[in-house]
Structures are given as C-alpha cells and as structure tokens.
Amino acid sequence: MTGASIETTLELWASSLRDVKARMRGLFTQERVAASANLFLDGLLGDERRKTGWMRAEAAGDPGPWRQQAILGRGRWDAEALRDIVRDYVVENLATNDAVLV
C-alpha cells in the first residue's frame, strides 16, 4: 500500500481549505470581514491547543480579539447558508453510494 507524500497531502489540504474559503466568501458583504473570517478559520485549524480569542487574534496578526469576536457576535452573515455550504462540500467530497453519515 502506498500513500501520498506529506507534501502532496498538505497541498491537497491547503487547496481544499482555499476552496472552502472561496465558497464562504459570498456570506460576507465586505472583503475585510471575509478576510477576518478566513483568519478565524485558520486560527481554529491552527496548532494551538487552546483556541481563546486572544490566541486566535495573535495567530491572525490582530492587536486584540475584537475583529474575530465581531465575526461571531456583530457580524451579519447567514449561519444556515454556511451550514448549506458545508453540507454541499461534504457531499461533493465524501459521498459514496454506500456511505453512512453518523
């Protein structure tokens, strides 16, 4: 059994993440908010064991957690639309005829 190289796997993951971010872009009316949402997602997927607002902000290069908190608390985006984007992505990439979702 052979597998893909680490480099190939990492590029596949990075490409998939870019695809997800592109799909999410339409949820945000301003480019800067979409960029903050992308950084928020990067922070959630980062190496840090604890994902506090300050830690995510530092990872994103922000002076404090306010931008990232604004996405969740004050931002205007449609959570149900995001759910649909995630569902569609999962179906497109993981679905097989004999798959079972648990």
C-alpha positions in Angstrom: 0.0 0.0 0.0 1.4 3.4 -1.0 0.2 6.7 0.2 0.7 10.3 -1.0 3.8 12.2 0.2 3.4 14.6 3.1 3.9 17.5 0.7 1.2 16.2 -1.6 -1.2 15.7 1.3 -0.5 19.2 2.7 -1.1 20.8 -0.7 -4.3 18.9 -1.1 -5.5 20.1 2.3 -4.4 23.7 1.5 -6.3 23.5 -1.8 -9.4 22.2 -0.1 -9.2 25.0 2.5 -8.9 27.6 -0.2 -12.0 26.1 -1.9 -14.0 26.2 1.3 -12.9 29.8 1.9 -14.0 30.8 -1.6 -17.4 29.2 -1.1 -17.8 31.1 2.2 -16.8 34.5 0.6 -20.4 35.1 -0.6 -21.6 35.1 3.0 -19.9 38.4 3.8 -20.7 41.8 2.2 -17.2 43.3 2.8 -13.9 41.9 1.8 -12.2 42.8 5.1 -14.9 40.8 7.0 -14.4 37.8 4.7 -10.6 38.1 5.3 -11.2 38.1 9.1 -13.5 35.1 8.7 -10.7 33.3 6.8 -8.2 34.2 9.6 -10.7 33.0 12.2 -10.9 29.6 10.4 -7.2 29.4 10.1 -6.9 30.0 13.9 -9.4 27.2 14.6 -7.3 24.9 12.5 -4.0 26.0 13.9 -1.6 24.2 16.2 -2.6 25.9 19.4 -4.2 23.6 21.9 -6.4 26.3 23.4 -8.4 28.5 21.0 -9.0 31.6 23.0 -9.9 34.9 21.3 -6.6 36.4 22.2 -4.7 33.4 20.9 -6.6 33.3 17.6 -6.1 37.1 17.3 -2.3 36.7 17.8 -2.2 34.0 15.2 -4.1 36.2 12.8 -1.7 39.2 13.5 -4.5 41.2 15.1 -3.8 43.5 18.0 -6.6 42.0 20.0 -9.6 39.7 19.7 -12.1 42.3 18.6 -12.2 41.5 14.9 -12.5 37.8 15.4 -15.2 38.3 18.1 -17.1 40.7 15.7 -17.5 37.9 13.2 -19.3 35.8 15.7 -21.2 38.5 17.7 -21.8 41.5 15.5 -21.2 40.2 12.0 -24.0 39.9 9.6 -23.9 36.5 7.9 -26.3 33.6 7.4 -25.4 30.6 9.6 -27.9 28.5 7.7 -26.2 29.4 4.4 -22.9 28.4 5.9 -24.5 25.1 7.0 -25.6 24.5 3.4 -22.1 25.3 2.1 -20.5 22.8 4.5 -23.2 20.2 3.7 -22.6 20.6 -0.1 -18.9 20.4 0.3 -19.1 17.2 2.4 -21.5 15.6 -0.1 -19.3 16.5 -3.0 -16.1 15.3 -1.4 -17.0 12.4 0.9 -20.2 10.9 -0.6 -20.2 7.4 -1.9 -23.2 5.2 -2.7 -22.6 3.1 0.4 -21.7 5.9 2.8 -23.5 6.4 6.1 -23.5 9.7 8.0 -23.2 9.3 11.7 
